[in-house]
């Protein structure tokens, strides 16, 4: 059976989404068969504040053949072992959501069930004590995971804090060196075919017309093609995720960079702190229904550890997604496809997963309906699972100190999330799926960290007597303490592997460790 192969792929918009897409297609599509063109305008800014990532970005870079140390130098990146959440469950509380597991399973029963049994006896300590990622992050240490798959020190992951604008520039160089054609210009008109309304071409201010077979919309919140042209429906989730604005500003570094992101809950939203080699990324995400822009701006500036390095960047958004990320011959990737606030650093991940699914379902000219439908179904699953996970952070709270938190605590949540919470409350079970973001350890981190403690544990845990259980958990704790003590400091790992040209040449002393044993 013969199909007509498409020839011309046109990417509308640069930034992180556009250049990640261009780089991946340049890697996977044969340059003699496909022409990849990216259209962007220097006059149109990019959001560029998504500086925290999840471990999946390492796979993306590896597939492209990018050297990790070089990438980190070029983007002023630091290592990231997880996210510290402060004031979420209640004021004064904090926990770290790590990239990795807690303890080790026994008899195919997840570790947290054993911890729960000991916790009920009052002798378990924090579940974070059984995570290499949590203990290393709190001690401001970093080492690459062990290659020994049987070791607990192979069971954690890491990601990066990076400069998103530099990352886009890094991928631009990668892409253009592999045949991607960049055209500078602002699009003034989109031409559609009369018979089926497929996009035929885009026209620039200069009058130049760029024709294509497949168009990829990376135009950001506007959604020039997917929304303005194709009128694709947007599913609004703001009743579950009421934050609709953000203010961002970089600041100078006053201490050595931490190996984790900070997410600090505020009166009507939350604040991020993302440490790079040369500066700190800061911002507050908030609901305009509960607090004014001016109040947030003042709060943000007064909370900075260092001097602001730029003017405040004001952003407006609405949580939700396109009902169809792939509509006709247009695929939306990035903010044009949907938006979920960066509470769990998923922005770049959602770009990556859309790109990889596009490669998996790459079409012929006819845009086979089954391919498009499956792409949309799988991407919808990704968005909805992340949506539920983010809502959990807001809903699983005891805070009653503001109207915002009262709303979040008492709001009606999606049935899918209510089912997950009930399942965990009853017996510590986590809904399982094989692919996608936020597997069992992530849900356990937020549940436990925000006070959702199960009523019971798996009955097979009782096969261990109390002495065996205590010895087993003590051994895990002591192994982690010993191993983390031997790790190099986060700063020393950066200096050894990936110290960037623009990085601080000497950092001020790090703050006192959260774990006295490492002080």
C-alpha positions in Angstrom: 0.0 0.0 0.0 1.5 3.3 -1.1 1.1 6.5 0.9 2.3 10.0 0.0 4.9 11.2 2.4 4.8 14.7 3.6 7.8 16.8 2.8 7.6 20.2 4.6 7.3 20.6 8.3 6.7 24.2 9.5 7.2 25.0 13.2 5.5 28.3 14.2 7.3 29.8 17.2 10.7 29.3 18.8 11.4 29.3 22.5 11.9 26.1 24.4 8.9 24.3 22.7 9.9 25.3 19.2 13.6 24.5 19.4 13.0 21.2 21.3 10.7 20.2 18.5 13.1 21.3 15.8 16.0 19.5 17.4 14.1 16.2 17.8 12.7 16.3 14.3 16.2 17.1 12.9 17.5 14.0 14.7 14.7 11.6 13.6 13.7 12.9 10.1 16.1 12.3 7.2 17.3 15.6 5.9 17.0 14.6 2.2 13.4 13.6 2.6 12.1 16.4 4.9 12.5 20.1 5.1 12.0 21.5 8.6 11.4 25.2 8.8 11.0 27.2 12.0 9.5 30.7 11.9 10.0 33.0 14.9 10.1 36.7 15.5 12.6 38.4 17.8 9.9 41.0 18.4 7.7 38.5 20.1 9.0 37.5 23.6 8.9 34.0 25.1 7.8 33.1 28.6 11.2 31.6 29.4 10.7 31.0 33.1 10.3 27.2 33.1 13.7 26.6 34.6 13.1 23.6 36.8 12.9 20.2 35.1 12.2 16.5 35.8 14.5 13.6 35.1 12.9 12.8 31.7 14.9 15.7 30.2 18.0 13.6 30.5 16.5 11.0 28.2 15.6 13.7 25.7 19.1 15.1 25.7 20.6 11.6 25.5 18.5 10.7 22.5 19.8 13.8 20.7 23.4 12.8 21.6 23.9 15.9 23.7 26.8 15.7 26.2 25.3 16.4 29.7 28.2 18.3 31.1 28.4 20.6 28.0 24.6 21.2 28.2 24.9 22.1 31.8 27.8 24.6 31.2 25.9 26.2 28.3 22.7 26.6 30.3 24.2 27.5 33.8 22.4 24.4 35.1 22.6 22.9 38.6 21.5 19.4 39.7 18.1 18.9 41.1 17.1 16.0 43.4 13.6 17.1 44.1 11.3 19.8 45.3 10.9 21.1 48.9 7.3 22.0 49.7 6.8 24.4 52.6 3.5 25.4 54.3 1.3 23.2 52.1 -0.2 20.7 54.5 -0.2 23.4 57.2 1.8 26.4 58.2 5.3 25.5 59.3 5.4 22.0 57.7 7.8 21.0 54.9 8.7 17.9 53.0 10.8 17.1 50.0 9.3 15.3 47.0 12.3 13.4 45.7 13.1 11.8 42.3 13.3 8.2 43.5 11.9 5.6 45.8 11.5 5.2 49.5 13.4 2.3 51.0 13.2 -1.0 49.2 10.2 -3.3 48.6 10.0 -6.6 50.4 8.0 -9.6 49.2 6.7 -7.4 46.4 5.1 -5.1 48.9 6.0 -1.4 48.6 8.2 0.0 51.3 5.7 2.6 52.6 3.5 -0.1 53.9 6.3 -1.3 56.2 6.9 2.3 57.2 3.2 2.7 58.0 3.3 -0.3 60.4 6.2 1.1 62.3 4.7 4.6 62.2 1.6 3.3 63.9 4.0 2.1 66.7 5.5 5.6 66.9 9.0 4.5 65.9 9.4 5.1 62.2 10.7 8.7 62.0 10.0 10.6 58.8 9.5 8.7 55.6 12.0 11.0 54.0 14.7 9.4 56.2 14.4 6.4 53.9 14.9 8.3 50.6 18.5 8.9 49.3 17.2 11.8 47.3 15.6 13.5 50.3 18.6 13.0 52.6 21.1 14.1 50.0 19.1 17.2 49.1 18.7 18.2 52.7 22.5 17.8 53.2 23.2 19.8 50.0 25.1 16.8 48.5 25.1 15.4 45.0 26.6 12.3 43.4 25.5 10.4 40.3 23.3 7.3 41.1 25.1 4.0 41.4 25.4 1.7 38.4 24.7 -1.3 40.8 21.0 -2.0 40.2 20.8 -3.8 43.5 22.0 -0.8 45.5 19.6 1.6 47.2 21.9 4.3 45.8 20.8 3.4 42.3 17.2 4.1 43.1 17.1 7.8 42.9 17.2 10.2 39.9 18.1 13.7 39.2 17.1 16.6 36.9 18.3 20.1 36.4 17.6 23.7 37.2 18.5 25.6 33.9 18.2 28.8 32.0 15.3 28.1 29.6 16.4 30.9 27.2 19.9 29.5 27.0 18.5 26.0 26.5 16.5 27.2 23.6 19.6 28.9 22.1 21.6 25.8 22.7 19.0 23.7 20.8 18.8 26.3 18.0 22.5 25.8 17.3 22.0 22.1 17.4 19.0 22.2 15.0 20.4 24.7 12.4 23.6 22.7 12.2 21.5 19.7 11.2 19.5 21.4 8.4 16.7 23.2 10.2 15.9 26.4 8.4 15.2 29.4 10.6 13.1 32.3 9.2 12.8 35.5 11.2 9.5 37.2 10.8 6.1 37.9 12.2 3.1 35.9 10.8 0.2 38.1 9.6 -2.0 35.6 7.8 -2.7 31.9 7.9 -4.1 30.4 4.7 -6.4 27.3 4.8 -7.5 24.9 2.0 -11.1 25.5 1.0 -12.2 21.9 0.9 -11.0 20.6 4.3 -9.7 23.7 6.2 -6.2 22.1 6.5 -3.5 24.8 6.9 -1.8 25.4 3.6 0.7 28.2 4.4 1.6 31.2 6.6 2.4 34.6 5.4 4.9 37.0 7.0 4.9 40.8 7.3 7.4 40.8 4.5 4.9 39.1 2.2 6.9 35.9 2.1 4.6 32.8 2.0 5.8 29.6 3.7 3.9 26.5 2.6 3.9 23.2 4.6 2.3 19.8 4.9 2.5 19.6 8.7 2.3 22.6 11.0 3.5 22.6 14.6 2.1 25.4 16.7 4.7 26.5 19.3 3.3 30.0 19.5 2.7 30.0 23.2 -0.5 31.0 25.1 -1.9 32.6 21.9 -2.1 29.4 20.0 -1.9 31.2 16.6 -2.7 28.1 14.6 -4.5 25.7 16.9 -6.7 28.4 18.5 -6.9 31.5 16.3 -7.1 29.6 13.1 -8.6 26.2 13.8 -10.7 27.4 16.8 -9.9 24.2 18.7 -11.8 23.9 21.9 -10.1 24.6 25.2 -11.1 22.6 28.3 -11.0 25.0 31.3 -9.7 23.5 34.6 -9.5 26.8 36.6 -12.2 25.7 39.0 -9.8 23.1 40.2 -6.6 25.1 39.7 -7.6 28.6 40.5 -4.2 30.3 40.2 -4.3 32.4 37.0 -1.3 34.7 37.2 2.4 34.7 38.0 5.1 37.3 38.5 8.7 36.3 37.9 12.1 37.9 38.5 15.7 36.7 38.7 17.9 37.7 41.6 21.5 37.5 42.5 22.8 34.5 44.4 23.7 35.0 48.1 24.5 31.3 49.0 25.7 28.3 47.1 22.9 26.8 44.9 20.8 24.1 46.5 20.2 20.7 44.7 16.5 21.2 44.9 13.7 23.6 44.0 11.7 25.4 46.7 7.9 25.7 46.4 6.6 27.8 49.3 2.9 28.1 49.8 1.7 31.7 50.3 -1.7 33.3 51.2 -3.2 32.9 47.7 -0.8 30.8 45.8 2.9 29.8 46.1 6.4 31.0 45.4 9.2 29.3 43.6 13.0 29.5 44.1 15.2 27.9 41.4 19.0 28.1 42.0 21.1 28.3 38.9 24.9 28.6 38.7 24.8 32.4 38.2 21.5 33.5 39.7 18.2 32.5 41.3 14.9 32.2 39.5 12.0 33.5 41.6 8.3 33.9 41.1 4.9 33.7 42.6 1.9 31.9 41.2 -1.4 33.2 42.5 -5.1 33.6 42.0 -6.2 37.2 41.1 -9.6 36.4 42.7 -7.9 36.4 46.1 -5.0 38.9 46.0 -3.9 41.9 43.9 -1.0 42.1 41.5 0.6 44.9 43.6 0.4 42.9 46.8 2.1 39.9 45.2 4.8 42.0 43.6 5.6 43.6 46.9 5.6 40.3 48.7 7.9 38.8 46.0 10.4 41.6 46.1 10.6 41.7 49.8 11.2 37.9 50.0 14.2 37.8 47.6 17.5 36.7 49.2 19.5 38.8 46.6 19.1 41.9 44.5 16.6 41.7 41.6 18.4 41.5 38.2 15.5 42.5 35.9 12.1 44.1 35.9 9.2 42.0 37.1 7.7 39.8 34.4 3.9 39.6 34.6 2.1 36.5 33.2 -1.5 35.6 32.8 -2.8 32.1 32.1 -5.7 29.7 32.5 -5.3 26.1 33.6 -6.5 23.5 31.1 -5.8 21.9 27.7 -6.9 21.7 24.2 -9.5 19.0 23.6 -7.5 18.2 20.5 -3.7 18.9 20.6 -3.6 17.5 17.0 -6.3 19.0 14.8 -6.3 18.5 11.1 -2.6 19.0 10.0 -1.7 21.1 13.0 0.0 19.7 16.2 0.1 22.1 19.2 3.1 21.7 21.5 3.9 23.6 24.7 1.7 26.4 25.9 -0.4 26.4 22.8 -1.5 22.9 23.7 -2.4 23.6 27.4 -1.1 25.0 30.6 -0.5 23.5 34.0 1.3 25.7 36.5 4.9 24.8 37.2 4.3 23.4 40.7 5.9 20.1 39.8 8.2 21.4 37.0 6.2 19.6 34.3 6.2 22.3 31.5 9.3 21.0 29.7 8.2 17.4 30.3 4.8 18.1 28.5 6.7 19.6 25.6 9.0 16.5 25.5 6.2 13.9 25.7 4.2 15.7 22.9 7.3 15.6 20.7 8.0 12.0 21.3 4.4 11.0 20.6 4.5 13.0 17.4 7.6 11.1 16.3 5.8 7.8 17.3 2.7 8.7 15.3 4.4 10.7 12.6 1.9 11.0 9.7 1.7 10.7 5.9 0.1 13.6 4.0 -3.4 12.4 4.7 -3.1 12.7 8.5 -4.6 9.4 9.3 -7.5 9.8 11.8 -6.6 6.8 14.0 -3.1 8.2 14.5 -4.4 11.7 15.4 -7.0 10.2 17.8 -4.5 8.1 19.6 -2.0 11.0 19.9 -4.8 13.1 21.4 -5.9 10.3 23.8 -2.4 9.7 25.1 -1.6 13.3 25.5 -4.9 13.9 27.3 -4.0 11.1 29.8 -0.7 12.9 30.5 -2.4 16.2 31.1 -5.1 14.7 33.3 -2.8 12.7 35.5 -0.6 15.7 36.1 -3.7 17.8 36.7 -4.9 15.5 39.4 -1.4 15.4 41.0 -1.3 19.2 41.2 -4.8 19.5 42.6 -3.8 17.1 45.4 -1.3 19.6 46.6 -4.0 22.3 47.0 -6.7 20.0 48.3 -4.8 17.9 50.8 -4.3 20.8 53.3 -5.4 21.7 56.8 -4.9 25.4 56.1 -7.8 27.7 56.9 -5.9 31.0 57.2 -7.2 32.5 54.0 -10.2 32.4 51.7 -8.0 30.9 49.0 -7.0 27.9 51.1 -10.5 27.5 52.4 -11.7 27.2 48.8 -9.0 24.7 47.9 -9.6 22.5 50.9 -13.3 22.3 50.4 -13.7 22.4 46.6 -15.2 19.5 44.7 -12.4 17.6 43.0 -12.3 15.4 39.9 -13.8 11.9 40.4 -10.5 10.4 39.2 -8.6 12.2 42.1 -11.2 11.4 44.7 -10.9 7.7 43.8 -7.1 7.9 44.2 -7.3 9.6 47.6 -9.9 7.1 48.9 -7.8 4.2 47.7 -4.8 5.5 49.6 -6.6 6.5 52.8 -8.1 3.0 53.2 -5.0 0.9 52.9 -2.1 2.9 51.4 -2.7 1.7 47.9 -1.6 3.9 45.0 -3.3 3.7 41.6 -0.7 2.2 39.3 0.1 2.9 35.6 3.2 1.9 33.7 3.8 5.1 31.6 3.7 8.7 32.3 4.6 11.1 35.1 4.3 10.7 38.9 4.4 7.0 39.7 3.8 5.5 43.2 6.7 7.2 45.1 5.6 10.7 44.0 2.0 10.2 45.2 3.3 8.8 48.5 5.6 11.8 48.9 2.7 14.3 48.6 0.1 12.2 50.5 2.5 11.6 53.5 4.0 15.1 53.3 0.6 16.8 53.5 -0.9 14.6 56.2 -2.9 12.0 54.2 -1.9 9.0 56.3 -3.7 5.7 55.5 -5.9 4.0 58.0 -4.1 0.7 57.6 -1.3 -1.0 55.6 -1.1 -4.1 53.5 -1.8 -7.2 55.6 1.2 -9.2 54.3 3.5 -6.7 56.1 2.6 -8.5 59.3 4.7 -11.5 58.1 7.7 -9.7 59.6 7.8 -9.6 63.4 8.4 -6.3 65.1 12.1 -6.9 65.7 12.7 -7.9 62.1 10.8 -4.8 60.9 12.7 -2.4 63.1 16.1 -3.9 62.2 15.2 -3.7 58.5 14.2 -0.1 58.6 17.1 0.9 60.9 19.5 -0.7 58.4 18.1 1.3 55.5 18.3 4.5 57.5 21.9 3.9 58.5 22.9 2.9 55.0 21.5 6.1 53.6 23.2 8.3 56.3 26.5 6.6 55.7 26.3 6.8 51.9 25.2 10.4 51.8 27.9 11.5 54.2 30.4 10.2 51.6 28.9 12.1 48.8 30.5 15.3 47.5 28.8 18.7 48.1 26.5 19.8 45.4 28.8 22.8 44.6 31.8 20.6 44.3 30.0 18.3 41.8 29.1 21.4 39.7 32.7 22.6 39.8 34.0 19.2 38.8 31.7 18.4 36.0 29.9 21.5 34.6 31.0 24.9 35.9 29.6 27.4 33.4 31.4 30.4 31.9 28.8 32.7 33.5 28.6 31.0 36.8 29.7 32.5 40.1 33.5 31.8 40.5 33.2 31.4 44.2 29.9 30.9 46.1 29.3 32.2 49.6 29.2 29.5 52.2 26.1 27.2 52.1 23.5 27.4 54.8 23.6 25.0 57.7 22.5 21.6 56.7 19.0 20.4 57.7 20.6 17.2 58.9 22.9 17.9 61.8 25.0 14.8 61.1 26.3 16.5 58.0 27.0 19.9 59.5 
